[in-house]
Structure formats: C-alpha cells, structure tokens
Amino acid sequence: MLTEEDARRLVLAEIDTMRGRAEYDLQIHRVEALPFGWIFYWGAVRDGRRPLLGGNGPFLVDRENERLIGLPTHTPVSHQIADYERRLRRESHARNLAAKQAAQQRGTPAPGPA
C-alpha cells in the first residue's frame, strides 16, 4: 500500500521523463485526496508564473494496487474518477466471484468480501 509520499515520488518520476520536452520547470501544483488514492495536478512554472502547458492532465494514483494513471484533459476529472471507481467495483466483484467459484470447486467455504 502506497503512502502519499510514495505516490508523489511516482508522479515526480513520471514528470521527470517529460522534462526534456518542456522549456519550463515541471512540478506538482496540487494534490487531492480520494478514498482510494490521490489526484496529482501538475504543470509548468517559469519565473514564478504558471504558463499554459498542453497535455498535462493530472495523474491518478491508486494506493492499494499502486497504479499510476495519466488522465486526459478532454474529460472532466470528476467523470474520470467516477469511471475509475466503477472499474474498482467491477474488479472487486470479479475477484470475489472467482474466489467463490474456487471455493466451491474445493468444497470449502468462500472467503468474505475483500
């Protein structure tokens, strides 16, 4: 399980891969905590100002499975968070179903919800 500081390091490493393509300093501007992780908003800084930078969608970091997902800028972040939460529920349901089926095949009680 990631801490916010671990997640920050992942995001900064990803931003570092983009530094050669930008003529500005790139840094994290804001972090939003979510029930499952964080959203890191980032962008350019030059002479204390924040010039517009295209294609710098925020990063979603999931604390449980350590996913780092770059979010596109063409869809509102709130919609993308809702989509990701639905994905997590589907994955959890699929894991629970697989565990129940495996337990039935072994003839043992299935584990409780994850």
C-alpha positions in Angstrom: 0.0 0.0 0.0 1.4 3.4 -1.0 1.6 6.4 1.2 1.0 9.9 -0.3 4.8 10.5 -0.3 5.3 7.2 -2.2 2.7 8.3 -4.7 4.3 11.7 -5.0 7.6 10.1 -5.9 5.9 8.0 -8.6 4.4 11.1 -10.1 7.6 13.1 -10.0 9.4 10.2 -11.7 6.8 10.3 -14.5 7.1 14.1 -14.8 10.9 13.8 -15.0 10.5 11.7 -18.2 8.8 14.8 -19.7 11.3 17.4 -18.6 13.4 17.1 -21.8 10.4 18.1 -23.9 9.5 21.2 -22.0 11.2 24.5 -21.7 9.7 25.2 -18.3 10.2 23.7 -14.9 7.6 21.0 -14.3 6.2 20.4 -10.8 3.2 19.2 -8.8 0.8 22.1 -8.1 -1.9 20.5 -6.0 -2.9 17.1 -4.6 -6.4 15.9 -4.0 -7.0 13.0 -1.6 -9.6 10.4 -2.7 -10.9 7.3 -0.8 -8.7 5.1 -2.9 -5.7 7.3 -3.6 -4.8 10.8 -4.9 -5.1 13.0 -7.9 -1.9 15.0 -8.6 -2.3 18.2 -10.7 0.9 19.3 -12.3 2.2 21.8 -14.8 4.8 24.2 -15.8 6.4 27.0 -13.8 8.5 29.8 -15.2 9.7 32.9 -13.3 7.1 32.2 -10.6 4.2 32.1 -13.1 2.3 29.1 -14.5 2.3 29.2 -18.3 -0.3 27.1 -20.0 1.0 23.7 -20.9 -0.9 21.4 -23.3 -1.4 17.8 -22.5 -0.7 17.9 -18.8 -3.7 16.0 -17.5 -3.5 15.1 -13.8 -2.2 11.7 -12.5 -4.4 9.4 -10.6 -2.5 7.1 -8.2 -4.3 4.2 -6.5 -2.8 3.4 -3.1 -3.9 -0.2 -3.0 -2.7 -1.5 -6.3 0.0 1.2 -6.9 -1.5 2.2 -10.3 -0.3 5.4 -11.9 -2.8 6.6 -14.5 -2.3 9.7 -16.6 -5.7 11.3 -17.1 -6.6 13.1 -20.4 -7.5 16.7 -20.4 -10.6 16.4 -22.6 -12.8 14.8 -20.0 -13.7 16.4 -16.6 -11.6 14.8 -13.8 -14.8 14.1 -11.8 -16.1 11.9 -14.6 -12.8 10.0 -14.8 -12.8 9.5 -11.0 -16.3 8.1 -11.2 -15.3 5.8 -14.1 -12.3 4.6 -12.1 -14.4 3.9 -9.0 -16.8 1.8 -11.2 -13.8 -0.1 -12.5 -12.6 -0.8 -9.0 -16.0 -2.2 -8.0 -16.1 -4.4 -11.1 -12.6 -5.7 -10.3 -13.6 -6.4 -6.7 -16.7 -8.2 -7.8 -14.8 -10.3 -10.3 -12.2 -11.3 -7.6 -15.0 -12.2 -5.1 -16.8 -14.3 -7.8 -13.5 -16.1 -8.7 -12.8 -16.8 -5.0 -16.4 -18.2 -4.5 -16.1 -20.4 -7.6 -12.7 -21.7 -6.5 -14.0 -22.4 -3.0 -17.0 -24.3 -4.5 -14.7 -26.4 -6.6 -12.6 -27.3 -3.5 -15.7 -27.8 -1.4 -14.6 -25.2 1.2 -16.3 -22.0 2.4 -15.6 -19.0 0.3 -13.7 -16.1 1.9 -15.7 -13.0 2.8 -15.7 -9.8 0.7 -12.4 -8.1 0.1 
